[in-house]
Amino acid sequence: MNIKPVCILCLLTRAFREIQYSTNDTDVQFKAMKEVLQLVNNIINEQNNPMHLVPAYIGTLRDRLIKTITGSPDPYNEQKIKSNEIALELRSNLEKIIEGEEDNYKRFRLACVAAIVGNIIEFDVLGHIFNLEEISELSEKAEEELAIDDIPILFEKVKPGTRILYLTDNAGEIAFDVLLVKELRKLGAEVTVAVKEKPVLNDATLEDAQAVNMVKTAKELITTGTDSVGLILDECSETFLNHYQNSDLIIAKGMGYFETMTGHHIKHPLDVFFLLRTKCDPVAMSLGVKRDKNVAKYLPANTVIEC
């Protein structure tokens, strides 16, 4: 997905928040903001770089720069811990509802929608305000806010032995991903769950996966091998690339994966299902829906979403 003018404002707003979380030293804050401004300008003008207009790619380099200047390796650590704690409290009620449904498709659909709703857990996206305690309320109206519904296609593609690479997004959210991974495995799928190698924004890492018991839920738990926002294949580990090349389909959670896995004639050798909440206007417009909607979007193998 290509950057839109408002993305620049969001990138800089988020940079300032991250810098504030990282240090109280105003001199360091000023230095970091100045260098972020220069970085964003330089990247946008690197026309020989195919990723230079992808918001999540720019955000990746921004975050690495902030960590280097401030010396803070994980600016969102406190938010991630709180997100996991509250999400675990809320998950128990959703789990009871899902397990109380006897029909396989209805149970799968409930889990899928719960995983999508969990994607609302995102900090410092321009104009996106949420309260963790509101997730239960959002779950109740999740169906009516489902603007793109390719859940039936996903259900039909999950067969015994289907190899699924599940790309998680945020801490807290990963607690709800557990519900969907459970249902995928009940259908016989072999689910490998990938988290980030190192902290980036509030994305889930191995520590978060352990905190919500994803370790015992997935067939295999791996990392992408990098701390990029979304998917930058050139940076991923050999282990991750092996799963990417040998799976039957990908489930990609969140806007970062949508931004980096679409546009620029990017084709994937396997089916991709994007599960996300449209938390910003550029992503919503790229999908042809309104902001603050739930999305389950199917991208067939070797096809392109131009955006």
C-alpha positions in Angstrom: 0.0 0.0 0.0 1.4 3.4 -1.0 1.7 6.2 1.5 -0.9 9.0 1.5 -0.3 12.6 2.6 -1.9 12.0 6.0 0.4 9.1 6.6 3.3 11.5 7.0 1.5 13.3 9.9 0.7 9.9 11.5 4.3 8.7 11.2 5.6 11.9 12.9 2.9 11.9 15.6 3.7 8.4 16.5 7.4 9.1 16.5 6.9 11.9 19.0 4.8 9.6 21.3 7.5 6.9 21.1 10.2 9.3 21.9 8.2 10.6 24.9 7.9 7.0 26.2 11.6 6.4 25.7 13.2 9.5 27.4 12.4 12.6 29.4 15.5 14.3 28.2 14.3 17.2 26.0 17.6 17.5 24.2 17.4 13.9 23.2 13.8 14.3 22.3 14.6 17.2 20.0 17.5 15.3 18.4 15.4 12.3 17.8 12.5 14.3 16.2 15.0 16.2 14.0 16.6 13.0 12.7 13.2 11.3 12.2 12.1 14.2 10.0 15.3 13.9 7.9 14.8 10.1 7.7 11.2 10.2 6.5 12.1 12.8 3.9 15.1 10.8 2.7 13.1 7.5 2.4 10.2 9.0 0.6 12.6 10.3 -2.1 14.5 7.0 -2.5 12.7 6.1 -5.8 15.1 3.2 -6.5 13.8 1.5 -3.4 10.5 -0.4 -4.1 9.4 0.0 -0.5 10.1 3.7 -0.2 6.4 4.7 -0.2 5.1 1.9 2.1 4.0 3.4 5.5 5.0 0.4 7.5 8.4 0.2 6.0 9.0 3.9 6.8 7.7 3.2 10.3 10.2 0.3 10.7 13.2 2.5 10.0 11.7 5.3 12.1 11.4 3.0 15.1 14.9 1.7 14.8 16.3 5.2 14.6 14.4 6.2 17.8 15.7 3.2 19.7 19.2 4.0 18.7 19.0 7.7 19.7 17.1 7.2 22.9 18.6 3.9 24.0 15.2 2.5 24.8 14.7 -1.0 23.3 11.0 -1.3 23.9 9.1 2.0 24.3 5.7 0.2 24.5 6.6 -2.4 27.1 4.2 -1.2 29.8 1.3 -1.0 27.3 2.0 -4.5 26.1 1.9 -6.0 29.5 -1.3 -4.3 30.4 -2.9 -5.3 27.1 -2.1 -8.9 27.7 -3.5 -8.8 31.2 -6.8 -7.3 30.2 -7.1 -9.3 27.0 -6.8 -12.5 29.0 -9.6 -11.4 31.4 -11.9 -10.7 28.4 -10.9 -13.8 26.5 -12.5 -16.2 29.0 -16.0 -15.0 28.2 -15.5 -15.2 24.5 -14.1 -18.6 24.9 -17.2 -19.8 26.7 -19.4 -18.5 23.9 -17.3 -20.1 21.2 -17.1 -23.5 23.0 -20.9 -23.4 23.6 -21.5 -23.4 19.8 -21.9 -26.9 18.3 -21.8 -26.0 14.6 -18.3 -26.1 13.3 -18.7 -23.1 10.9 -20.5 -20.9 13.5 -17.8 -21.7 16.1 -15.1 -20.9 13.6 -16.8 -17.7 12.6 -17.1 -16.5 16.2 -13.4 -17.2 16.7 -12.4 -15.4 13.5 -14.4 -12.3 14.3 -13.0 -12.3 17.9 -9.5 -12.3 16.4 -10.4 -9.4 14.1 -11.9 -7.4 16.9 -8.7 -7.9 18.9 -6.9 -5.9 16.2 -8.3 -2.7 17.7 -5.5 -2.9 20.3 -3.2 -0.3 18.7 -1.5 2.8 20.3 -0.8 6.2 18.8 -2.4 5.7 15.3 -3.6 9.2 14.3 -7.2 9.6 15.3 -7.6 6.1 16.7 -8.8 6.1 20.2 -9.8 2.9 22.1 -10.4 1.5 25.5 -9.3 -2.1 26.2 -12.4 -2.6 28.4 -14.6 -1.9 25.3 -13.5 -5.0 23.5 -16.5 -7.0 24.8 -18.9 -4.4 23.6 -17.1 -4.3 20.2 -17.4 -8.1 20.0 -21.2 -7.9 20.3 -21.5 -5.7 17.3 -18.6 -7.2 15.3 -20.8 -8.8 12.7 -22.5 -5.6 11.8 -19.2 -3.9 11.4 -17.8 -6.6 9.1 -17.4 -4.6 5.9 -15.5 -7.4 4.0 -16.5 -10.9 4.8 -14.3 -13.6 3.2 -14.6 -15.8 6.3 -16.6 -18.5 4.4 -13.8 -18.8 1.8 -11.2 -19.2 4.6 -13.3 -21.9 6.3 -13.6 -23.9 3.0 -9.9 -23.8 2.5 -9.1 -25.2 5.9 -8.8 -29.0 5.6 -7.1 -31.7 7.6 -3.3 -31.2 7.0 -3.6 -27.7 5.6 -0.4 -25.8 6.5 -1.2 -22.3 7.8 1.3 -19.6 8.6 -0.4 -17.3 11.1 1.2 -13.8 11.3 0.3 -12.1 14.6 0.1 -8.4 15.1 -0.2 -6.8 18.6 0.3 -7.8 22.2 -3.1 -8.3 23.8 -4.6 -9.0 20.4 -2.6 -12.3 20.4 -4.7 -13.5 23.3 -7.7 -13.5 20.9 -5.7 -15.1 18.2 -5.4 -18.1 20.4 -9.2 -18.6 20.0 -8.9 -18.8 16.2 -5.7 -20.9 16.2 -7.6 -23.4 18.4 -10.5 -23.6 15.9 -8.1 -24.0 13.0 -6.4 -26.9 14.7 -9.7 -28.5 15.5 -10.4 -28.5 11.8 -7.2 -30.4 11.3 -4.9 -27.6 10.2 -1.2 -27.4 11.0 -0.7 -23.9 12.3 2.6 -22.2 12.6 2.4 -18.9 14.5 4.9 -16.2 13.8 5.7 -13.3 16.2 8.4 -10.6 15.9 12.0 -11.4 16.8 12.5 -8.1 18.8 10.2 -5.4 20.1 8.6 -3.0 17.5 5.7 -0.8 18.4 3.3 -2.9 20.5 3.7 -6.0 18.3 3.7 -9.4 19.9 7.0 -11.1 20.7 7.8 -14.5 22.1 7.2 -13.1 25.6 3.7 -12.1 24.7 3.0 -15.4 23.1 4.0 -17.2 26.3 1.9 -14.8 28.4 -1.3 -15.7 26.6 -0.5 -19.5 26.2 0.0 -19.4 22.4 3.0 -21.6 23.0 0.7 -24.6 23.8 -1.9 -23.7 21.2 0.1 -23.4 17.9 1.7 -26.5 16.3 4.9 -24.5 16.1 5.8 -21.0 17.3 8.5 -19.0 15.4 9.6 -15.5 14.9 9.9 -13.6 11.6 13.6 -13.2 12.4 13.3 -9.4 12.4 11.7 -6.4 14.1 10.0 -5.0 11.0 6.5 -3.5 11.0 4.6 -5.9 8.7 6.5 -8.2 6.4 9.8 -7.3 4.8 10.9 -10.7 3.2 14.5 -9.5 2.6 15.0 -9.3 6.4 13.3 -12.5 7.5 15.1 -15.5 8.8 15.6 -18.7 6.9 13.3 -20.5 9.2 10.5 -18.1 8.6 11.1 -18.1 4.8 10.9 -21.8 4.8 7.4 -21.7 6.3 6.4 -18.9 3.9 7.4 -20.9 0.9 6.0 -24.2 2.1 2.7 -23.3 3.7 -0.7 -23.6 1.9 -2.0 -20.2 3.1 -1.2 -17.2 5.3 -3.4 -15.5 7.8 -2.0 -12.0 8.3 -3.3 -9.9 11.2 -3.3 -6.1 11.2 -2.6 -3.1 9.0 1.1 -3.4 9.0 1.0 -6.7 7.1 -1.7 -5.3 4.7 0.5 -2.3 4.0 3.7 -4.4 3.2 2.0 -7.3 1.5 0.0 -5.4 -1.1 0.7 -2.9 -3.9 3.8 -2.5 -6.1 2.9 -5.7 -8.0 3.7 -7.8 -4.9 2.5 -11.4 -5.5 2.6 -14.1 -2.9 2.9 -17.8 -3.9 0.2 -18.8 -1.6 -3.3 -17.6 -0.6 -3.4 -14.8 1.9 -6.2 -13.8 4.3 -6.0 -10.3 5.9 -7.8 -10.0 9.2 -7.9 -6.5 10.5 -9.7 -3.4 11.8 -9.5 -0.3 9.6 -8.0 2.0 12.2 -6.9 4.7 9.7 -8.4 6.3 6.6 -5.6 5.3 4.1 -6.0 1.6 4.9 -9.8 1.9 4.8 -9.7 3.7 1.4 -7.3 1.1 0.0 -9.8 -1.6 1.0 -12.8 0.4 -0.3 -14.5 0.5 3.1 -15.1 3.1 5.9 -12.8 3.6 8.8 -13.4 1.6 12.0 -14.7 -1.5 10.2 -13.8 -5.2 10.5 -12.2 -6.9 7.5 -11.6 -10.5 6.4 -10.0 -10.0 2.9 -9.0 -12.9 0.7 -6.0 -12.4 -1.7 -5.6 -15.5 -4.0 -2.1 -16.7 -4.6 -0.2 -14.9 -7.3 -2.6 -12.0 -7.5 -2.2 -8.3 -6.6 -4.1 -5.7 -4.7 -3.3 -2.4 -6.2 -3.4 0.3 -3.5 
